[in-house]
Amino acid sequence: MVPAHPTSDAAPAGATLPEGRTVLDARDISRALTRISHEILERNKGPEGLVLLGIPTRGVHLARRVAERIAKVEGAEVPLGTLDITMYRDDLRQHPTRGPQHTLVPPGGVDGKVVVLVDDVLFSGRTVRAALDAVNDLGRPDTVRLAVLVDRGHRELPIRADHVGKNLPSAQSERVMVRLEESDGFDEVRIATASTATPATTGNGVAQ
């Protein structure tokens, strides 16, 4: 199993939330992840050949939860890893970012596997493009699929998620903030205007 990593961009437990509205609470998130887990299994016709790669930070937590749900249904563990995409981003000069984090490839690698990338928010698509480049450096999967908790639209690249917890129409001026128990002390997805949201806790911690 992938160990939990402390995050520098996480809101502290009990922190005051910004203005805005809650679009997913803890039960909604749990149901969405359960549905995504079943969809992954149905599309793959079982757990054979699956590899889950979580994109830091919160994508790692979500991937771990999906892996736990699949194990509960199938009675077998799915290889689970982390995929840091920091140095593959095409907007490093425009946006400040955290330092590189650890990429953990599960035993068996990704060659010939069905790799499911897991992230919290799909927005411009640039994070996923960077993730595809990172996976390409790890090996040659048979297939790469994408699972996200929230798809908020506004794509800048021709990228689509295969498994979505919630499609959330939003304005580009709004921020979608994902909080998870592992890093923030509670589960919630909230949407707020940019003037009241904190970019450091939006999506992968990068204002995209």
N, C-alpha and C positions, 0 to 999 in steps of 0.2 A: 504494500500500500504506500501511497505517496504521503510523506510526513507533512503536517500543517506548517506553513511558513508564516512568520510575522510579516505584516505589511506596513509600509510607511505611509500609504495613502488611505488607510482605513480610518473611518470615523471612530473615536473611542466609544466604548459601550456607555450608554446613558447620555450620549451627547445630544444637545438640542438640535432638532431637525429643522432644516430651512422651511420657508413657506412653500406651499404647493399642495398637491393632493396625492394620496396613496392610491396606486393603481393595482398593486398586488400585495396582499398581506402574507403572513407565514403559511397559512393553509393554502392560499392560492399558489404560492411557489411550490409547495410540496406536491400538490395535484399536478401542476405543470411538469415537474420533473418526473413524476410517475408516468405521465402520458408520454413524454419524450422517451423514457426508457423502454416502454412497450413498443413505441414506433420503431426505435432502433432495432429491437429484436425482430419485429415483424418484417421489416425491410430486409434484414440480413438473414432471415429464416433461422434464427438462433444466435448463440453467442460465438460460434466458431469463427475464428479469424479476425475477430474484432480487437481493435486497440483504441482506447480513449486517451486523447491528449488534451489536457486543460491548458488554456492560455492564461498566464498570470494577469491579474491576481485572482479575481473572483471566479474566473473560468476553471481554475484548479479545484476550488471548493465544489463547484457544480459538477465537475467531472467525477469527483470522488462520490458524491451523492448518487449520481446516475449509476456508477459502478456498483454501489451497494444495493441499489434497487434491482439491477440485473442479476446480481449474485443471489438475491433473495428469491427471485422468480425461477432462475435456472439452476440454482445450486452449484454454480461454478463461477470462479472469479474471472473477470475480464482484465487483461493487461491494462495498466493505468500509468500514465506518465504526465510530464509537464513539458510545455513548449514555449520557451522564451523567444519573443519576436522583436525585441528592442532594436537590435542592430540591423534588422531587415526592413524597418519602417522607411518610407520615402519622404517623411515629413520631419525628420530629426532637426533640420535647421529652422523650421518654422515653429516647432513646439518643444518646450523643455520636456524632458522625460526622465524617468528613474534610471538608475544604472542597470546593466544587464543582470538578469536573474538566472537561476539554474535550469537547464534543460535536462530532464530525466527521461531517458528512453527505456521502456520496460524490456525485460529479457525477451529475446526473440526478434527485437527490432521492429521495423515497419515494412520490410520488403515483402511484397505479396499479400499484405494485410488490408483489411478494411479499416482505415483510420477515420475516427470521428473526432473532429476538432470541437471543443466545447468552450463557449465564451458566454459572457453575461449579456452584452448589448451589441447588436449588429446595427451599425449606423452607416458611415461612408463606405465601408467595405475595405478600407486600407489596412486595418488590422488583419483581416482574413487574407488579403493578398500577401502581406508579410509572412503570415503563418504558412501559406502554401510554399513560399520560397524556403522557409526554414525546414519544412518537411522534406522538400526536394533534396536538401543537403544531408538529410538523415538516411535516405534510401529511396526505394521505388515502391510505394504502396500499390495495391491493385486498384483501390478506390479511396478517394478522400471525400468525406461528407462533413457537414457542418450542423451543429446543434447549438441554439442560443436560447437563453431565457426570454429575451425581449428583442423584437425586430421593430425599430422605430422609423424605418424608411430613410429617405434622403440619400440614396446610394450614389456614389460618385464613380463606381466601377461595376461591371456586369457580374455581380456576385449575389447569390441567393442561398438562404439557409434551407437545409433539408428537413430540419426539425425545429419548430418554434414553440416556445411556451406561450407567448402572447404577442400578437401584432398590435403595436401601439402607435396610432397616428399621432404625430407631434409636429410642432413648428420648429424650424431650425434654431430659433431663438430660445427654445426650451432645453432644459437639461433632464436627462433620465438618470436617476441615481439608484444604484442597486446596493442594498445593505444585506450582508449575510452573517449568520451567527458566528461563523469561524473567524471572521475578521472585524466585525462591527458589533457583535453582541446580540443581534436580532436580525430577523428576516423581513425585508420590505423592499418594494420598488416604488419610487416616488418620482413624480414629474413636477418641475418647477421652472419658472422663468429664469433666464441666465443671471439676472441681477440678484436673485436670492439663492442660487445653487452654487455649490463648490465644485469647480472643475476637477479637483484632485480626487473626488469620489464618484466621478461620472464614468461609466463604462470601465475601461481598463486603467483609469487614472490619468488618461490623456485627453485633453480637450480636442476632440476630433471635429 
